[in-house]
Amino acid sequence: MKVFISSTYKDLIEYRAAAIRAVEGTNYQASKMEVFGARPDEPVDACLKEVEESELFIGIYALRYGFIPEGADISITEMEYLHAKKLGKEIYCFLLDEKKQPWFTEFIEGEPGKAKLENFKQRIQKVHVCDYFTTADDLRAKVSNALSLYVSTHHPIPNPQSLIPNHQAPTGSTLPNLPFFVGREKEREIIKSALSLESRTWGALIDGPGGIGKTALAIKAAHDAPAELFERKIFITAKVRELTAEGEAKLTDFTRPTYLAMLDELGKELGADGLEKLAPDERPNELRLALAGKKALIIFDNLETLPEDERTRLFQFLSRLPEGNKSIVTSRRRTDVDARIVRLERLARDEALQLIAELAAKYPRLDRASQKEREDLYEITQGNPLFIRWIAGQLGREGSQCRTIAEACAFIDKAPKGNDPLEYIFGDLLETFTADETKVLAALTYFTLPAKLQWIADMTDLPDRAAETALEDLTDRSILTSDLPAQTYFLPPLTAKFIRTRRPEAVTQTGDALTDRAYALALQYGGGTNYEGFHTLDAEWDFVSAALPRILTGDNDRLQMVCRELYQFLNFTGRWDDQLWLDEQAEARALAAGDKVNAGERAYHAGATYARRSQAAEVLACAARVAAHWEDSAPRNKAFATQLRGSGHKLQKNYPAAIVACREMLEIWRSISAESDDVAIALSSLAEAERMNEDFASAERDYREALRIAKKNNEQENIATIIGKLASLALDREQWAEAESLAREALPLDEKVGRQELIAHDCHRLAKALLEQSRKSKFNFDLQEALSMSRRAVEIYTRLRSPHLQGAQETLAEIEEKRKESRE
């Protein structure tokens, strides 16, 4: 049967495609302008000739009247309708539901076409019972139902008893072959259990993101199912296309993209010819009767392409499968059904590397890739099998310019139309996203770690409940992954890339909200001594850090303010990698803006962080940059540059040079203010160089003077730091009890301030002092506290990647050995 599809074109491309899928999915022929090709006829004549040759006419009308040929008063679209009506064709009309479906302004026709269209629609509605559509999926379902109604009312309906012929029904399997399959052992066991006779479910539902391997797993599980349980293994798919290395390939000859088309195909597989000629509401029960006494395993693949009401009807059918029959269903959409649910996530690393090894046997360029390159491929694709196969295919595709995995991965960004894996997986979903869903997706593109619900609500200006509903719906469609109890959500990187390119306006809007909120958090909870505020920043850090790349490209003054407010927080919490990245990026940004003052400050802070990691060369390089940036700056800035140079010399163990630099710095600070916090810090730095140079008397003198000034100024961080350094001096002098006392005094101050590095230092000092006292004691000395303190120091140093880690580990080993000896 030939079906003519009439509509305007540019405004209804996706809708025409949906209607065409509905027609061709029922094995009828769609007559459509897309494939007319070159003809000798005039366009109008060609269209009207196709109408004449068709048995059924489907008209789809939105908000464009269409092209009016020269010399005519009506459009070609209206001519097609009138010709079908004149010939007495069966006509089904579908009108856009303007109240429920927003429409692009560019596709709304003005006068005089607007008036002609309104008049045309009014005349249609007077003579036909029209149906109204919203989305492309909605139209496809309604066209499919119309076709079923037409067949049931215009073609002879056989006696239901004759549907099941007397001869033996077909046997065997229509499962596709699998070249190879890797991993998924846990999921295969779940499906195996669901297909067993003991299971009281109809089978298994496999859901997960696009390209994650749902179809392959279903086929593999069906092949593995015991033959004695299932005489028939039947594969029916609603998938309309597949992606190869060369590009998308249509599956028109094999797809059954509607609920009724799937049932009709199942009927044919069972030998129930003529099922499609029954009324639509009679087919499911007749098919259920046909399955009685059978042992069939039915795979219904790619159900996400069906409209929701059709998926519901299919699951209702499956819930009534006769005993002995089972099914495996695949879908992106998560649904609560009477089946074992298999949530398919990305391949495990070992499974993905095994897949890559299998593909390498086919593609020589992939075979030459190193282990590191293969692991990079896993990280870039997030273990998605379709992406892995597609990228591997670019290395083997004839004419491909990709020679390495990196080049093939980069090719995703410039993949041509028709061979774009992101478009293949997500393109048909894009128009199904609601406004709220688009907003939350745009917000999630900024996060590389799971994001909290409250963050998303803040960025989208949605009420919490509206944001949560949108996120849960996207989770059900396997667009993102979530931890619903924790209310955190994550968008895979390649999905985020697609949203950024296809919905840039929404991404920009949520990005503006992100940076504004992060800026406000930095100002409210950051600063030099806002120790209580640091706890809030710590809890919100993943949110703030998500905004930093965008802040780096924005206003320079705003960027430098954020760096200043976050510096102590990043230092205290040991986020030194983040600190170095931010300071060095912001230094370059300041230089580009001609802002040498802030460039110097960023270089100074980077140097201070390198000093904490004992990286002398990097410290001195930063000191040189600071001196260059601040060459014509105020004395206080020159003091900072000198201090950094002194730190570099200390790390190089050039203590005399370090002492000279520290004294130079101290004089500058004293010239500005005799007993400022900066003077205390300078004295402490000088004392540190003197201690390392083993001038212990001078070191103690300067430490004590620094402590006096810090206490006078009530500068808690400096007080804690200097007391801890006095504990180190006592350890150097082997004054173990004095070292213990000083470390005990410093530790609660460290805790109050919250600076992780200081806590680790004083835990280590206390552990070392207790260990050494135990060596001198004649009595059994309990080292449990020393062990606890030492372990805590090691834990913090490990997290900070501190150069002090090795010394702390050695102390811990000595304590454990000493405790072992005492027990013996």
N, C-alpha and C positions, 0 to 999 in steps of 0.2 A: 504494500500500500504506500502511495506517495502522498506526502503531507507538505503543503505549501506554507511557508512562514513569512508573513508580511509585517513589516514595521519600517520605521525610519532606521538609519544605520548608526551614525556616529555616537548618538546619545544612548544607544541600546546594545552596544557590542557585547557586553558581558551577559545581558539578558537574552540576546539572540543565541549566544553560545549555550546558555542553560537550556533554552527551549529545544535547540538542536540535539543536545545530549539526551533530553527526555524522549525525543522521537526516535533517534537512532538506537537508544538503549532498549527499545521495545522491538528492534529489528525491522522498523519501518524506514522508508527512505525520506529524508528531509530535502525538500526543494528549496534552495536558498541562494541568495544573490552572491554569497561568498565564493561559490564555485561555478558560476555561470561560464566564465572563461570568454575567449574571443568568439563572437558570432556575427553572421552577416545581418542579423535583425537590428532594428532600432531598439534602444533600451526598453521603451514602453512595450513594444511588440514582444520582445523576449520575455518580459515579466508576465504578460497576459497569456502567452503561450504555455508557460510553466503552470499558471493557474488552471488552464484547461486540462492539462495532463495530470493534475492532482485530484485525489479523491476527497481530501479534507483540507480546509482552509483555516489557518490560525492567524488571527490578527492581534498584534501587540502594540498598544498605543500609550505614549507617555505625554510629553509636553512640547513636542515638535510636530508640525503638520507635514513637513517634508517638501521635497523638490517639486516645483511646478514646471513642466516642460514648456518650451516656447510655443505660444499659440493656444495653450490650454488654460482652463480656469481652476482645475483641481490638481492635487498632487498625484504622483505615481502611486503612493500608498493608498489613497482613496480610490484611484482607478482599479487597483487590484481587488479591493473589497467589492466594488460595484460589479466587476466582471464575475467574481465568484458568486455573488448573489444572483446575477442574471442567469448564470449557468445552473443554478440550483444546487450548488455545492453545500455540503454541511459546514457551517461556520461556527467557530468558537472564538470569542473576543475576550481579551484580557486588558484591563485598564489600570494604569498606575494609581495606587492609593495615595493621593497627594497629601492627605492628612497625617499619614503614618510614615511616609518615606520621603526624607529631604532630597532635594534635587539640585544639581549644579546649575548655577545661574546661566552659564554659557550654553546650557542645553534647554533653556526655556525660550521659546520663540516669541518674538514680539509681533506687532501688527504688520501686515494684515493676516499673517498665518495664524496668529493666536485666535482670532475670531472664527476663521475657517475651521480650525481644529475643534473648537468648542461646539460649533454647529454639527460637525461630522460625528463627534462623540454622542451628542444628543440624539441624532438619528439612529445611530447604532443601538443605543440603549432602549429605543422604542420597539425595536424588532428582535432583539436578542437578550437573553439572560446573560449578562456579562459577569465575569469574575474579576476581583481586584488583587493586584500583587504588590509586594513591597520589595523584598530582596530578590536577587537572581535565583537563589535556592528555592524561595517561595514560589516563584514563577515556574521553575522546573517541576516542582511537585504538582502544581495545578495543571500544567500541560499534560503530565503523565496521567493524572486522574481523568482528564478529558479524553485522552486517547483510549483508556480502558473503557470508559463509558460508551464511547463511540463503537468500539469493537463489540461490546456486549449487546448493544441495541440495534446494530446494523448488520451483523454477521450471524449466521445460524449458530445457536448454542447447542452443542451436543448433549446427549444424555450423560449425566455425570458418571453413570456406571460404565459407560464406554470409554472413559478416560484411561482406565487401567486395562491394557490389552491382555488377552489370554496368554500370549506368548511370554516367555521368560524375560523379565526386565534386564536391562544392561547390567553388567558386572564389571569389576575392576576399579581403576583409579583414573581420575583426570587431574591429579596433582601435577604441577609443574616440577621439572627436575631442578635440583640444587647442585651447582658445580662443586661447592664446598661450603661448610658451615663451621663457625668457630664459637666456642664458649656457650654462655647462657645455660649452664648445667642446672643451676638452681631453678630457673624459670621452666626448663623442660621437665623437671621433676614435678613441679606444681601442676603443669598441664597434664602430665601422665596420670597423676592422682585424680584430676578432675574428669578424665576420660574413663576411669575404671568403673566397673559395674557397681562397686560399693559406693561410689559418689552419688549423692542424691541431687546433683545439679545437672543442668543441661550441657555443661562443658566449661569452656574457659573464654574469658574476654581479655584480650591483650590490648592495653592502651599505652600511649607514649607519644613523644614528639615526632614530627615528620622526619623520615629518613633514619629512624633509630633501629629499624630491622624487625618491625612487627610482622610483616608478611613473611619474611624469611623464617622467622621463628615458628609461625603457624604452619608453614609447609613442612619444616623439619620435624615438628612435633607430630604432624599427621603421618608423615612417612614412617616415623618410629612407632606409631600406634600398632599394636598386634593385629595381624590379619585375621586371627580367629575371633577378634572382637568386632571387626568391621569388614563386611563383604564389599562395601562401596566406600570410596574416599573421593569426595566431590569438592571441587574448587570453583567458587563463583566470586568474581570481584567486581566492585563498583569503580575501580581505578580507571581513569580515562586516559592517563598518560604515564610514561615512565621516563626517567632521566638516564641517559647513557653518556659516555665521554664525549660523543659527538653532539649531544643536545637532547632536547625533548623529543619523544616519539609517541604518537597517538596510539591508543589501544582500542580504537573504535570497534574492531572486529571481535574483541574478546570481552569488552566491558558490559556490565548490566547495571546501569547507574540509578535504577529506581527499585523500590521495594517490590512492586509487582513484576518487574522484569527479572529480578532475582528468583522470585517464586516460580515464574514461568520456566526459567532455565533449570531450576531444580526439578520441576515436573518432567521436563524432557530427559534429564539425566536418569530419572526413575522410570522412564517409559510411559509417562502419563501424557501422551500427546493430546493436544487440544485444550489443555488447561487454560491457555491464554484467551480462549473464546468464551469462557465462563464470565459471569458478572464478577467485578473485582471483589465484592464482599463474600463471594462463594468460594473463591480459590483457596484461601488459607486452610479451611476445614477439609476440602477435598484433598489437598496435598497432605494434610495430617493423616487422613485415612489411608492415602497411598503409601505412607511411611510405616504403617502398622505392620509388624512382623518383619520389617527390614532391619539390617544392621548397617546403617549408613553413618559415616563421619563427614559432616558438611562444614566446609570452611567458607564463611562469609567475610570477604576481605574489603577493607577500606570504607567502613560504614560512615566515616565522618562526612563523606560526600552526599549522604542522604539528608533530606530535611529532618528536623527533630521528630515530627509526627510519624514519619516513615520508619525511623530507627525504633521508635517506641512500638510500632506495630510488628516489626521484625522480632524484637525481643519478646513480645507477647506470643508470637508464633513459636519461638524457640522454647518458651516456658511450657508449651504443651506438646513437645516432641514425644512421640510414643516410646515406650521402653525399648532399649536396645540401640537407640539413635543418640548421637552426641554432636556437638558443634564446637568449632573454634571460631571466634569472631575477632577481627582487628579493627581498631578505631583510635583516632586521636582523642576523642571525647571520652572522658571518664563518666561512667554511668553505674548506678547501683542496680544490679541485676542478680538473678538467681544463678550465678555462675562464679567460678573461681576467678578473681581479678588478678591479672598479672601486670604490674606496673613496670614497664620497660624503661630503664634508664640507660645512660651511656655505657658503652663497653668498658670493662675494667682494662687497666693498662696492659696487662699480659694478654688479654683477649684481643685488644686492638693491635698489639705488636704481632700477634700470630696472624691476624687478618692481613696486615701489611706484608708479612713474610710470604703469605700465599699469593698476594698480588704481585710481589716482586718477581715471582717465578714467571709471570706473564709480561712484565714491563722491565726491560733491562736498565732503563734509567733509574727506576725505583730500586732495583737490585743493587745499584752502586751507592745508594744512600747510606750514610753512616748510622750507627745506633743513635747518636745524638739527634740527627735529622729526623729519624723515625719517631723518636720521642717528642720532638717538636711538632711533628704532624699530629700526633695524638693530642697534644695540648691545644693546638690551634683548632682542631675539629671537635674538641671536647668529647672524643670517643664516639662520634656519630658515624655509623658505617657508611651511609650514603655519601657524606662529605669525603670520607677516606677513599672510597672507591672512585669518586669523581675526580679528586685531586690526583690519585694514581693514574686515572685514565688520561689526564692531560699530559702526563709524562710519556704515554704510549700512543696518543692519538696522532694519526698521520697529519703532517703539516703543522703540528704544535711547535711553538717557539720555546716552550718550557723545557728546561734541561735539569732543573733541580727541584726539590720539594719546595724550597722557599719561593722560587719563581712560579710554581704551580699554585701555591697558596695565594701569592700576590695577584694571580690572574683572576681570582674571585672578584676583586674590586673592579675589573674591567671586562668581566664576562659578557659576551654578546647576547642580545636578545635571542631567546630560544635555547641558550646553553648556560643559563644562570642558575646555579643550585639554590641560591637564596630565593629567587623568584619562583622556582619550581616548588619549593617547600612551603613558602609563606604567601606567595602572590595571591592565590585564590582566597586566602583568609583575610586579606587586608581590608576589603570592603565589608566584611562581616563584623568588624570591630565597632562597638558603640563609641560614642564620644568619650564616655568615662573610661572605657577600656583603652582607647587611644592615648588618653592622658596618662594613665598609670604605666602603660608600656613605655611611653616617652620618658617618664621619670626614671624607670628602671634602667634605661640605657646608660645612666651615669655610674652605676654601681658594679664593681667587680666582685663584691661579696654580698651575701643576702642582705636585703634592705628591710627595715622595720615598716610596719603598716603606717605608723605615725609619720614617718619621713615622707612616705608617698602621699599621704593625705595633705601634709603641709605643702608639698611641691605642686600639687594639682589643684589646691583650694577646694577639694571635695570633702564633704562630711565623712567622718571615719567609716560609717556604715556603707556609704556609697562606694568608697574606695575599696573596702573589704569585699563587697559584692563583685565588683569588677575583677579584682585579683583572683577571687575564688572561681569565677566563670572562666578566666583565662587558664587557671590551673586545671580545671576540668577538661579543657580543650588541649592540654599538654603544650601550651605555648610557653609557660614558665614552670619552674619548680618551686615548691613552697613547703614550709614547715608550718602547717595551719595552727597547731597548738601554740607555737612560739610567735605566730603572726609575722614571719619573715618570708621574703620572696626574692627569687633570683631569675634573671633573664640571661640565657646562654649568650656568649659573646657574638656568635655569628647572627643570632636572632637580633641582638641589639644593633649590630651593623646594618641589618636590613631596615629596621625601624628608623634608624638615623637617616638613611638615604631616602626612604619613601615618605616619611612624615617629619620633615625638618622643622616645620613651623611649630608643631607640638613639642618637639625636642628642645627647640630654642626657648619656648615659653616656660617649660618646666626647669630648664637650665637656669633661667633668670631667677626663678623662685629659689632654686637650690643655692645659688651663690649669695643671694640676699640673706637667706637664713643662716648660711655658714658664716658669713661676715658678721652678722649680729651675734652669733654664738661665740666667735673668737673675741669680739670686743667685750662681751658680757662676762665670759668665764676665763679669759686668758689674762695676760699681764705678767708682771714680774713676781708678785708675791700673793697672787690670788689662789692660795693653796686649796681652799675649799672648792673654788670654781673648777679647779683641775679635775675633780671627780666627775663633774658633769661633762666636761670636755672628753674625758676618757670614755664615758658611756656613749657619747655621740661622735666619737672620732671617725668611724667609718662613713658617717654622713658628711662631716667636715672635709675629710680627705677626698671624697668623691667630687667636691666642688673645686679643689685646688687646681686641676688642669685648666678649668675655665677661668678661675681667678687670675692665673698666670698670663692669660691672653687678654685680660681686661685692663682697666685703668691702673696705671703704675702706682699712683699714690695709695689706692685701695689695697693693692697687692703688698706694698711695703708695710702698711699698717697691719695686715694679717700676719705677715712674717714676724713682726715685732711682738705682736700679742701672743703668738703661738710658741715663741722661742723657748721660754722657760718651761712651758708645759711639755714640749717635745723632749727637752733635756731631762726633766724630772722623771718622765715615764719611760725613758730609754728608747724612744722612737728615733734613734739616731740616723737610720737609713732615710726615713721620711724627712728628717731635718736637713740632712746633707742635700738631698734632691731638691727640696724647696729653696734652700738658701742659694745654691749654685744656679738654679734656674732664675730665681729672682734677681741675682746679681747681674746676669746677662740682660735681663729685661730692664733693669735700672740703667745699665750702660747704654742700651739702645735708646732710652728716653733722655739721655744726657744727665742722669741723676747720679753724680759721683758720690754724694754723701751716703745715700742708701746702698749703692754698690759696695762701698767700703764696709758698711755695717754687715751686709750679707756675707762678704768674704771673711770678715772677722768671726762671725758666728760659725761659718763652715770650718774655719781653722780651729776654733775652740772644740768643735765636735771631733775633728781629726785628732786633736791632742788627747781627748778622752780615750781614743783608740790607739794611742802611742804610735801614730803614723807621722814620723818626724818630717819626711820629705814633703808630705802634703801640707803639714802645718807651716813649714817655711815658705812653700809656694803661696799659700793663702796670705802669709805675713807680707810677702813682697807685693801682692796685689793690693792689700789694704794700704800699704805705704804709697803705692802709686795713685790709688783712688783719692787718698787723703793728703796728697802732697801739699796742697795749699789750704788745708783744713785747720780747724781750731786745735789748740794744744791737747785737749782731752782726747781727741781722735788719734793724735800722734802717740799718746800714751798707750792707747789700745793696740796700736800697731807694734809698738815696742814690746808690750807684754806678750803678744803672740810670737814675736821673734824669740823672746826669752824662753817660751814654752818649747819651741822647736829645738833650741840649743840644749835644754834639759834632756829632751828625748834622745838627742844625739850623744848625751853624756859629756857634753862640753860645758861643764859646770862653771868654770870661770867666766866664759862668755855669757852664760845665762845670768850669773850674778851681776855682771855689768849692765845687761839689759834691764834687769829688775830694778836696780838702783836708779837707772835713768828714768824708768817709768815712775818710780816712787817720788822722785823729785818733781816731776811734772804734776802729779796729783797733789802733792803738798803745796805747790805754788798756787793751785786753784783753791784748795780748802784743806786745812791742816789735819782734820780728823774726820774726814768723810768716809763713807763705806768703801769708796774706791781706794783710799789710803790703806784701809784694813786689808783689802784684797791684795794690794801691791806688797804690803809687808808679809802677808802669808805666802805669796809667790816667791819673794826673796828668801824667806825662811826655808821654803821647800828646796830651793837650789842649794842653800847652805847645808841643809841636812844631807842631801845627796852628795855634797862635797865633803861630808863627814866633819863639818864645823858645827858640832852639836851645840856648843854654848851660844854661838851667834844665832843659830836656828831657834833655840828656846827663847832667847831674848826677843827676837822679832815676832815669833808666834804669840808670846804673851802680850806684846804691845798691840798686835793685831786683834787679839781677843778682847783686850780692854776697850778698844775703839768700837768693835762690833757690839759689845754689850752696852756701851754708852748709847749707841744708835739703835739698840734693840733690833738688830738685823739678824733674825733667827737662822736663816740659811748660813750666813757667815759664821755665826756662833757654832752651829753644829759642825761645819766643815773644819774650822780651826781646832776645836777640841779633838776631833777625829785625827787630825794631823799631829797633834801633840801625843796621841796614843801611838802613832807610828814612830815618833821620835823616841818614846819610851821603849818600844820594841827594839829599835836599833841599839839602844843603850842597855838592853837586856834587863830592864826594870819591869819585870813581868806583872807584878801586883799593881804598879802605877799604870801600866798599859791597860790592864783589866778595868781599873777604876775609871779611866778616861773614856774607854770604849763604851762602858755601861752608861756613862753620863751623856755621851754623844748619841747613842742609838735611839732613845725616845725622842730626842730632838729631830733626828732624821725622819723618824716615823711621822712626826707631826708635820714636818715640811712636805714629806711625801716623795723626796727625790730618791729614786731607786738606786742610783750609783752610790750615794752616801750610805744607804742602808747596807748594801753589800760590803762596802769597805769596812764598816764598823762591826758587822757580823764576823768578817774574816779576822779583823784585829782581835776581837774578843775570843774567838776560837783559838787563835794562835797563842794568846796570853794564857788561856786556861791549859792548853797543851803543855806549854813550857813549864808552868807551875807544877803540873803533874809529874814532870820528869824530876823535879827537885824535891818533891814531897816524899816523906818517909811513910806516909799513910796511904791507904787506898783512896785515890782521888777519882771521884765520879766524873767521867768525861761525857756524860749524856748531853749536857748543855753545850759543850764544845762541839759535839757531833751535830746537834741540831743547828747551831749557828753556822757551822762550816757548810752543811748541806744547803742552807738558805743562800749563803754567799755564792756557792757554785750555781745554784738555780738562776739567780739574778744575773750573774756574769754571763752565763750561757745565753740567756735571752738578749742581753745587751751586745753579745759578741765582743766582750771586753778583753783587752790584753791582760787583765789581771786574772783571767780564768785559770790559766795554768798554775799559778801560785796557789790559788784557792784549792784546786784539785789535789795538789801535792800535800797541802795541809790536811785535807780531808783523808787522804790515804794514810798519813802519819797517825791521825787520831784513830782511825779504824784499826791500824796495826797495834797501837798502844792499848786499846780496849781488848783486843784479842789476847795480848800478852798478859794483861791483868786478870783475865778470866782463867787463864791456864795456871 
